[in-house]
Amino acid sequence: MLEVTEKFRGAEIFVRCLKDEGVDYIFGYPGGAVLHIYDALYKQDAVKHILVRHEQGATHAADGYARATGRPGVVLVTSGPGVTNTITGIATAYMDSIPLVVFTGQVPTHLIGNDAFQEVDAIGITRPCVKHNFLVENVNDLASVIKKAFYIATTGRPGPVVVDIPKDVTADLAEYHYPETVEMRSYKPVTKGHPGQIKKAVALILAAKRAMIYTGGGIVLDNAAGELIEFTRHLGYPITNTLMGLGAYPGTDPQFIGMLGMHGTYEANMAMHHCDVLIAIGARFDDRVTGDLKHFCPEAKIVHIDVDPSSIAKNVPVAVPIVGGAGSVLRDLIKALHESGAKPDQGVLAAWWGQIKEWQSVDCLRYDRTTEVIKPQYVIEQLYELSGGDAYITSDVGQHQMWAAQFYKFDQPRRWINSGGLGTMGFGLPAALGVQVAFPDHLVACITGEASLVMCIQELSTCLQYGLPIKIINLNNRYMGMVRQWQEFFYDRRYSHSYMDALPDFIKLAESFGHVGMRIEKTGSVRPALKEALGMKERLVLMDFITDQTENVYPMIAAGKGHHEMHLSPERELA
């Protein structure tokens, strides 16, 4: 008698794959091409679905979830406009190397290429901004493709993977088997650094007279903060983080000299400019960090550690390249340093720190604290104090993002959630949504501006549905602040279309979505209002801070300038 093997519809296989992969949450929005999948989701409760109000919100929410937890974010959207609405979020994740698996519905296989209703070429459209993508043409391939998608998204240099699933594939029957492991001949990421290069790096690092440690998001992504702290404290060298790397090394530690780059601290940028050995780990030397490459670290020999070989020596020449995961390479470096028994020359190191302390005395982040008009920096400082530095902070993009990076001291990784590479306005609120889903009992605050906030404002509805008590800190200066700042500096104050002269009443807007709204207009009201809002543990509170319209972000490196050519605030500008 023949044994009958049970078969399942593709939609059921899809849900079983997510369960076996350990997926807890999927962020999505239904439509015709994925209705079989939504029906299968309805029949189970292992995988929880979060209904967003726009597909862009789904990708940003999954992105925020991934950044905060270290686990891949998962998205499900329908075909056509469902796919095209995800592109900004996919590109955001791609630029910042965030692991996402985005499942997109597709028209039935026999209609592909016929301009069917709600058909787009999801593979072609997403190809430039994904790590990889798949079109599943046979239900028998579905489980193995899903396993590959999660493997690719989460290994090596992480990134988003798109899986396009035609509707008939979700209806067809097949046996279910989810692979425990996956082997791909064309994809074998290197995680271990070459021993010879480790040895060269240690020799160069110990011989330095003015060394700098420069780390980026790769430390956070590889969960290598512990190794970085041990390495940095063993050497005693100064350390700086990129915008994406904040929290990888404690922001309150004396060896941390602030963020570097376009809006980095005076001391971090000057130390970069004058260092003789630069130890770069999990950072890609992007233009907002380097300034003009002709002036970048002119005296430095560079050790560059990165899991992605294509990032090494892409923008700057490197003396010692090491391909490998940040954590693995740091462990090898620490072991080699201990085995050598050597330490940096303490007299030389003391002289280097003496110079750095001179630069720190400039007090480059100082601002006027005497005005009744609210300074945005003050709001963030008060949020930091009242939260004990323990909140998850998301941001949108612009001045508020830079002030948050400068004035909220991150002592832990994965607490700073922002769009660094793509610079996506509208990211902050849905990202906070994803973080709050992951950590329902923790304080999640979205620091935003009025121009960014309205871009994905519809996700306030999602927050109400799932009871997400996010605290929105809207630094409202009635301008697209960073655009206005550039127009002031470089366009003779011609404020072309940067003024937001038709803003909503954010208090009424919040209340219309069922949340709490607060307007704060005087400096003396900032701390009491924040305290009141943080006390509302079960409610989303939108706090509309009416801030100084003329405040600019300093320091600033203008386009085409080097680290040593910073603009400081007018009262701090050096002769």
C-alpha positions, 0 to 999 in steps of 0.5 A: 500500500502506497504511503500518502504524503500530506500536501499543503497549499503554497500559502500554508507552506509560506506561513510554516516557513516563517514559523520554522524560521522563528519569525514572530512578527510580519509587517504588511498590508493585504491585496489581491495577489497575497490574499491566499497568504492572508487567509493562511495567516488568519488560521494560525497565531504563531506568526503575528501580523502588524497591519500598517497603513502604507507599504512604506510604513511596513518596510520602515517598521520592519527595519526599525524592528531589525535594527533594535533586535538584530533579527531580520525584519519581515514584510508582506505586501501585494503586487503592483503599487504594493511593491512600488510603495516599498522601494524607499524602505527597501533602499533605506535598509540597503544603504544601512545594511539592515537585514529585511526579507520582503515578500511581494505578491505577483500576478499568476505566472501565466500572466507575467509580462502581459501587463495584467492588473496590478503587475509590475516587474518586482525583480527588475524594479528592486534589483538596484537596491537589494542584496538579492531577489527571487521570483518563485515560479514553482511551489516546490521551490518556495520553502528552499527560496525562503530559507535562502532569502533569510540566509542571504539577508542575515549573513556577511554584510546584511541587507534586504532580500525580496521574494516575489511570489505569484498568486498561483504559487500560493494556491498550488499544492506541495509537500512541506520540508523546510531546510535546516541549513543552506549551501550556496556555491556562489555565496560564501561570505568571509568571516575570519580575518587573515592571520598574516594581516592581523599580525601586520595590523598589530605591529602598525597599531602598537607603533602609532604615535597618534592613533585613532579608532574609527568604527561604524555600523558594522560593529552594531550589526555584528554584535561586536560592542563587547569586543570593541570596548575590550580592544579600545580600553586595552590600547587606551586610544581615542575612539570616534563613531559614525552616525550609524555606529553610535552606541557601539562604544559607550558615549559617556566613556572618556575615550569616546571623543564624539561622532565624526564627520560633517556634523561631528565634534571638533575634537573628533574631526581634528584628531582624525585629520592629525592621526598617524594610524587609523583603525577603521572597523565596520565603516565604509568611509562615506562622503559625510564622514570623510569630507574632501578626500584630498584632505582626508587623514593626510598623515595616516596609515589605515587599517581597514576591517570590513566583512564586505571586501568591496568596501575596502579601499573603495574610497581611500587607500589602505595600508592593511586590509582585513576582510572579516566580521568585526567581532571575529577580527577584533577577537583575533586582534585582542588575542594577538595584542595579549600574546605580544605582551606589548602596549602603546608607548604611554608617554607618547599616548599621554601627549596625544591625549593632551592635544585632544583635550586642547581641542575638547576645550573648544566646547564645540557643542555649546549653545545659548541656554538663556533664551525663553525660545526653546532650543532644540538641543535643550529638549534632547538633553532633557529627554536624555536626563529624564530617560536615564539614557536608556530609551530607544531613539528613532529619528527622521532626517535633518537638523533634529537627527544631528542634534539627537546624535550629538546630545543623546549619549548612547551607551548601548548599541541598537538604541539609536535607530535612524536612516543614515545612508539614504537619509529618508524623511518619514522613517522615524515614526514607523521605525519607532512602531517596529521597535515598540512592537519588539520591546512593548515595555520599553521607552521608545521615543521618535525625535522628528521634525514637522516636515518629516513627521507628516510623511508617514503620519498615517501610522498613528492609526497603526499605533492606536490599533496595537496600543503602542505608547511611543513618545513623539518629540516634534522639534517644530521650527516651521522649516525644512530645517536642514534645507533652510540651513544650507540655503542660509550658508550657501544660497544667500538666504534664498529660502526657496520652498523650505518654509512649511506655511501650511502645517496642521495643528499637531495637537488636534491631529494627534487627538483625531487619531486617538492619542495625546497631543501637547504643545510646548512653547517656552523653555521653562515648560520643556522638562515638566512637559517631558516628565508628564509625557513619559509618565503616560506609560500606556499612551502615545504622546505627540509633543509639539515643541515650538523651537527657535527657527534660526538655530543651526547645527554646528560644527559643520564641514561644508562640501569640498572641505576637510576635517580641519575646516569646520564651521563652528557656531558663531560664538565658538568660531576660531580665528 
